[in-house]
Amino acid sequence: MLRTILWYSCGWSFLVITYPMLWLATYYKHIGKKDKNRILVDRMTGRICRVLFYLTGSKIKITGLENVPEHGAVLFVSNHQGHADSLVIHGFINKPKGFVSVLEALKLPIINQWMEQMACVFINREDARQSTLCFNKAVDYLINGHSMVVFPEGRLSDGEEANDFKKGWLKLATKSGVPIVPISMNGSYKVLAKNGSRVKADTITCVISKPISINHLKKADEAEFIQKLRDTILENIASTL
């Protein structure tokens, strides 16, 4: 209980401290200084994620960072055990990126503004038309060189077993032509409870696989590709146990 109280109190205090930098990033964007905005946003959001992660008292074991292309956009595809997944992926993988997130994330003060600066998109799962527009926006980001992160399960698994991967996310890669970089996360569900009621120190492992090009993937083979991708991610999780 004490760790949970400290994480929320220290975490929100730190977020408040970042607000002047958030204002500066917004100003850079407003006056058209995109490069300064991008550098500042990437540096600050990465730092925020690392601080929030370390405040849990947890440790990170990450392998495969050499598999992340230095240049060009990629689509990071990860299983989704818990809320700490995003902290690890953005805080410890040094590549500017946005997230395909749920609409509920917009309810988080300060965090929502940083996410908007990161070029995240927010999906309303109850509105098919809005979801399509958001996916198209994410495709545009990818085409223009900005990497994105997607969780194909669509919701937290809250455990080591992954939910089935949905199919719609694959359009992000097929329409943009960028490679897929699979990420296997394990242990994050132990750190931050699904309902936010508990924070616990533990060890999270993150395995980054080699990029996969799908430029020649046929429509008839998409379901099989998604299943194989899920199997690969789960195999990497099993190898960390």
Summary of the structure (lengths in Angstrom):
residues: 241
radius of gyration: 17.4
end to end distance: 27.2
largest distance: 52.7
contacts: 753
relative contact order: 0.17
helix: 51%
strand: 16%
